[in-house]
Amino acid sequence: MIDKLELYFKAAQSAKIGIWKMNLQTEDVFWDAVTKHILEVPEDFNPVNGSGINFYTEGENRDKMMRLINSAITDGISFEDKFQITTGKNNIRYIECICQVEIVDGIPTQLLGTFQDITKEQNLINELQLSVEKFSSVFSSANDAIFIIDASNGIITDYNPRAAELTEYNSDELIGLHNSTLFPIEYQKQVRYFLTQNRTNDEFTVNEACIKTKSGESIPVEIASGKRFQVNRITYLVCYFRDISERKNVEEKLNLLSLAASETTDTIVIANPQGEAIWANNAYLELTGLSIEEVIGQKPCYLSRGPETDLQSTLLMKKAIQDKKSIKITILNYNKQKEKYWFELNITTAFDSDNNLINFIGVGRDVTLRIEKEIELKQLLEVTSQQNDKLYNFTHIVSHNIRSHTSNLAMIVDVIENTDDIAEKLSYFDLFKEGTEKLSETIEYLNEIITIQKKTNIAKKKINLKDEIEKTKSALSLVIKESQIAISHTIPEDLFVYVIPAYLDSILLNLFTNAIKYKSRKRKAFLEIGYEINETYTVLNFKDNGLGLNLVKNGHKIFGMYKTFHGNEDAKGIGLYMTKNQLEAMDGKIEVESEVDHGSTFKIYLNEK
């Protein structure tokens, strides 16, 4: 018997199973070396009754052990259970304790048991339980429908709540249902092939299909199948069904919008928050002559700039983009061939749900024909306005000047008719003659102005400007000498202008005589003639130091007919009016700078085209 007990102890020690016993009559306690090793106490540790209970983790474990020990001592009930302990070195371990009760004459006399460290096994079990809990949680709460299918026959063996919700089948109906039942006929072959491939290749794959719910509704889904797994020699597939109805609807709308944006005759460019193009439609590419590769990544407004592009409009667009604001603008652009076109552009901004700018959307159209018509109309309005002004002057002549002359003549005739004194009658003939000469002079001026305005298509000729100035100066030599005015110029010998010779002669004569008529008695008079040439005009400057004009008061009427400002008896108020008309007939213009008692500078713009 002793040999068998020693053999048992050796076998238990080899298996790392501890032996313990407690004599209930003598209260002697025995722990073998393995038990002491598990409890991490010294080999010479001498246990007594009650030594062991403190190793059991306080709480549920200790309470359970105390309850089981008491039952064994009191009632002779053996037990076998697992506990968590804290060793002598404060390490947490899991042990399995078996207790057998020896009973003599119906009274428990001794407890004998084993003590085995199962920490590794218990930790593994704990991890498995945690994994199972996690999987169960994911399986139950997943937004995707999950089906576990027997790979050998396609039968559904398990599913999560979302699967029932999506398919409208209940538990009794889904378990045991063949997976093909969930798909419309036209998709069954595709899905069968998909699942077969997945089962064969054992890879994670995704496919799109439609399922048919219990009520017959067709729902687009994305099917994902994971790797197969085996339980009890049965191979299973885990399939995930994701409802993609909303995504499909959005895709369909996007396709329609994309088709509309691509085919519309309006140009569309979409840019990122930095204003760089990320997409452009065909209409934009056709209008600009650019390829999509030339547009992507570039700022469209810079691609379309040209010599006549309005800088102010460009700056307005730049500021709107910097401020992330929408803007509507019409601007002159250039295509790739450097051809001009008018572009009406509406830039709008797009923001995400967090109010972050995501895109600029530019929608535009070629409005060249409309703008050209508007410019033409504006020019016609300007011409009409000028004609109205001229008509007003003629009306003034007819209604005031000519009528004044005719009234004066009628009054003289009336006086002559009503007097019997021959000498008195004869005395009025000089007045009558003077009146008819004034009337004739007015009509002559009127006729000359009409002639200027009618002959707008008279061909210009190339004239040497210096020669013309010298001729005018020579023609007025006596008047210039009497007035003692100093006339000088810087016109070079090789400066030629394209003008109507008679008009240039009249213009020079008027400006020379004006400088003489309106010289100041306070200082020695001079007239300086200079010139400058710009892209469009040859500009002649006639600067004098005469009486000058109050332009604030009279600037608006200085070039009007019969406008005089200094009270000279020989002033007709017709010279500058004719000069202006003659310059405009040659597509030129006249400007004046003047200050009272300091002099005037008239600028004559001769159009060389």
Secondary structure, DSSP 8 states (H G I E B T S, - for coil): -HHHHHHHHHHHHHTTEEEEEEETTT--EEE-HHHHHHHT--TT----TTTTGGGB-TTHHHHHHHHHHHHHHHH---EEEEEEEE-TTS-EEEEEEEEEEEEETTEEEEEEEEEEE-HHHHHHHHHHHHHHHHHHHHHHH-SSEEEEEETTT-BEEEE-HHHHHHH---HHHHTT-BGGGGS-HHHHHHHHHHHHHHHHH---EEEEEEEE-TT--EEEEEEEE---EEETTEEEEEEEEEE-HHHHHHHHHHHHHHHHHHH-SSEEEEE-TTS-EEEE-HHHHHHH---HHHHTTS-HHHHT--TTS-HHHHHHHHHHHHTT--EEEEEEEE-TT--EEEEEEEEEEEE-TTS-EEEEEEEEEE-HHHHHHHHHHHHHHHHHHHHHHHHHHHHHIIIIIIHHHHHHHHHHHHHHHT---HHHHHHHHHHHHHHHHHHHHHHHHHHHHHHHHH-TT---EEEEHHHHHHHHHHHTHHHHHHHT-EEEE---TT-EEEE-HHHHHHHHHHHHHHHHHT--TTS--EEEEEEEE-SSEEEEEEEE-SS---HHHHGGGTTSTT--SS--TT--S-HHHHHHHHHHHTT-EEEEEEETTTEEEEEEEEE--
